[in-house]
Amino acid sequence: MEGLHTWIEAMPYNQSMGRTPRMRLASAIVCIFLQACVSELPAVPEEGIVRSNVAVGRVIAVLTGERRRIYEPAVRSFEIQNAKTKERFTVEIQSDDERFILPLPLGDYELIRVQINEGPFLSMAELASSFSVGQEPVTYLGTWRFGVDSPKYGRMVSVSIVNDEEDRAEALHTLGLSDPSLNMNAVATALPAPSEVQTRLYEVMPYPRVPRYFRRHWW
């Protein structure tokens, strides 16, 4: 690293400035490539689209600390990744309490990211909870509760994943109405593990209506 810093410092000004746009272009290309690898899924597919195999569950967002904003937290989206193919799926939620029904191929998956909305404010947390979708036509993934800390430096989100029997029955009933051909007697339960996680919550750009000079803390 010392050699790299020395090389940069010794580089002529015009040469170093000329490299900056190319570095930015390379970063932009990488970002576009990564975004292209993500498939977007609605929380609930249109009627008639549901087929085997599907994974069902519910997401809930609550504020666990003192309320400091006029907006309540809501889950904007979460992201899962196939452990073998590395294919990623972004599931749009846009709610503080929403059921999801996902058509997923057989395989092992990992919940890797969640985005939390509070009005115009957006935060993101990295996760690592694993689950599997097997041969059963329906896999129940439980109720995912995201407990969001008050806005502050070092803000955290606590994730709790539970098997809610009442919600499970309601989810299967809704799924059966959407596609009567699904076998509701062959349902697997696969709660992502670890089911209790606490991790850092980071504020995401663009920060609403605040000059850059005043953005001293990235919550």
Secondary structure, 3 states (H helix, E strand, C coil): CHHHHHHHHHCCHHHHHHHHHHHHHHHHHHHHHHHHCEEEEECCCCCCCCCCCEEEEEEEEEECCCCCCCCCCEEEEEEEEECCCCCEEEEEEEECEEEEEEECCCEEEEEEEEEEEECCEEEEEEEEEEEEECCCCEEEEEEEEEEECCCCCCCEEEEEEECCHHHHHHHHHHHHHHCCCCCCCCEEECCCECCEEEEECEECCCCCCCCHHHCCCCC
